[in-house]
């Protein structure tokens, strides 16, 4: 039987910090958030991320940290994972509940996750860390993600790659970015996961299809994307840093 979010939560002695402080008002933009990028480009990345999750992990209890309106959480749940979505924005969570009432929706932040240790088989975040922004916040969020992941389970981080030169242009145009964000380097992600007890097993740069790609050219853009992802050197400029880590079981020799 799938556990509801209330069964997974750990009692909090104080209010849970938000993922990002004094930045984007996600409640105010919740209704417009899913329209900030063209639907066919969004679909491309949803398909890509779900395929990655299914290829590298097995269905089980999963936490979508910073789930937003639940576009990806809905897909992951449809693939057989028991997904709980967590977000500091109640406006975003309201849209998640409308989209898929079967996905748990918990209000909270990444710096102090309201879940017990070793709860999830998969803990992931997509396009979240650049909103967390501060090095201290990033480290706390990633160590918390590792804490709530079961031994033998996976932590997945999919975030903006600072090496990609297009991000500053795009981030000036979308409502969810205010200028308070920081693009987090790959090494910082790796170091923070290790500090939390999660051992990186894959680190790659993926994605290249830009928001301005016309629908008729999406197939060609996706083919170019796959070529760049396979090309040493050039692939370092892809849009996203993607890091998959495993939480080692107690007693494992490293």
N, C-alpha and C positions, 0 to 999 in steps of 0.2 A: 504494500500500500504506500502511495506517495505521501510523504510527510508534508503538512502545510507549513508556512513560514513561522507560525507561532511555536510549533514544536521544535524548530531549529534554533530559535533565538536564545541568546544568553541575556539574562537580566542586566540592564545597564544602570550603574549607580549615578550617572550624570548624563546630560544630553549628549547625543552623539554628534561629533563635529561633521561639518559638511565636507564633501570631496574638495571643493574649492571655496575659499573664503573671499568675500568682497569682490567677486568676479561677475560672471554672467548670471542674470536673474532668469533661471531656466523655467520658473513658473510663468514668467511673462511671455516667453517665446514658445511654450510647449505646443500650442496649436499650430505654429508655423514651422516647427523644427523639422518635421518630415518632408517639408516642401523646399528646404533650403538648397537641395541638390536635385538634379534631374532624376526622375524615377528610374530610367533605364540604367543610369550610372550607379544609383543606390542598389538596384537589383544585382548588378554585376558584382559588387563588393559583398553583398549579403550571401550570394551563392559561393563566392570564393572563400569567405570566412567559415561558412557552414561546412564546406567540403574539407577544409583544413582540420576543423574540429573532429569530423567523422573519421578522417584518415588517421589521426594521431591519438585519439582517445576512444574509450568505450562508454556507452550510455550509463548514467548513474546520477546521483545528486549533483547538481551544478549550480554555481553562483555566478550570475552576470552582474558584476560590480559596475555601477554607473550605467544601468541598463537603459536609461532614457525612456522613450515611449515603447520600447520592447520589440522593435522590429527584428533584431537578431534573436532575442530570447524566445520569441514565438517560433522561429525556425528551428532553434536548438531543441525546444520542447517537442516539436513535431517529429524530430528525429529520435525520440525515445528517451531523452534526458529529463530528469525531474528538476526543472529550473526554478530557482528563486531569483527574482530581480531586486536589486538594491539600488536606490538612488536618493539623493538628498531632496530632490524636487517632487513635492506631492502632486504638482500639476502633471509632470511626466508620468508618475505612477498611476494617476487617474486614467490616462490614455492607455497605459499598459493593461490595466484591468478591463477596459473596454475592448481592447484588441484580443486578449486571451485571458479569461478569468481563471484558467487552469494554471497559469504561471503565478507563483507567489510574488507578492509585491511588498517590500519592506522599505520604510523610510530610514535612511541612515547614511553615514559617510565611511569612506575607506580607511580613515586614520584610526578608527576604533570599531571594528566590525562587530555587530551585536549577535555573534554566533559563537558557539562553543568550539574549542579546539577540535581539529580532525573531523569536521562535519562533511565536507564535500569531496567528491571524487575529481571534480574539475572546478577550478575557480578561474574566471577570465575577465578581462576588461578590454574594451575597444575604444580608442580615441578618448581616453579618460585622463591619462597622466599629464598631458599638456595643460589641462585645466587645474589639476592639483598644483602644478607649477613649482613650488618651492622644493629644493633638494630634501629638506627634512620631511615634508609632506609626502613626497614620492617614496622615500625610504620607508616611512611608517606604513603607507598604503601597501607596498609590496611585501613587507614583512608580515603584515596582517593577512594578506591573501595567502601567504604560505602557512600561517598559523592555523587557519580554518580549513586547510586542505588535508585530507587523509594521507598518512604514509602510503606511498605507492601511487598517490594521485598526482594530478597535473595542475600547474599554474600557467596560464597563457596570457601574454601581454601583446597587444596589437596597437601600436601607437605611431604618431607622426614621426617621420625620419628627418632630423635636422639637416641632413645632407641634401635633401631634395629642394631645389631652389624655388619651386612653385608655391610651397606652403605659405610664405608671407603674403603673396598676392591673393590666394584663395581666402585666407583667414581674415583679410580686410573686408570681404564681401558677404560673409555668412553671419547670421544673427547670433550664433552661439559663441563667437569669438569677439572679445572686446579690446584686445591688446594686453591684457593682464596675463596671458598664457605664456608658457615656456616650452619649447620643443626639447624633449628629454633625450640625451645621448644614449646610444645603445649600451655603452659600458656602464653607465649609471644604473640602468635596468638590471644588467647582469650582476653587478656588485650588490645591489639591494636584495635581489632574490637569494643570492648566496647567504647574505647576512640573516635572512629569515629561515634558512635551512632548506631552500629549494635549489636543486642542482640543475642549471641550464643544460639541456640536451640538444637544443636546436636554436640557432639565432640566424635570422635571414632578413633580407630586404625584399618585400613583395609589393606588387601593385604599381601601376603606372597610368591607368586610364584616368584622364583629367575630367573635371566636371563639364567642360565645354565640348566634349565629344558628341557629335550629332548621332542620333539613334542609328541611322543607316551605316555609320562608320564604326559602330561599336565592335563588330566582329574583327575588323582590321586592327583596331586599337588594342583589343584583347590579345590578338596574335603577336603584335609588337611587344606588348607587356610580357608575354611568356618568353619571347626571345631575349629581352633585356634581363629578365630574372635568371636566365641561364648563362649570361655572359659575365665572366669574372671582371671585376673593376667597374664596369658599367652598372651592374646590378646594385652597387652601393648607393646609387642615386634614386632607387625606387622610392615610392611614396611612404612606405611603412616599415618600421622595425617590428619584426615578429619574433618573439622569444617564447619558447616552450621549456618549462622546467618541471622536474619531477621532485616530489618531496620524498626523500629517502626514508626507508624503514629504519627503526631504531637498531643500532648495532651494525649497520652497514659500514664496511671499511672503505674510505675514500682515498 
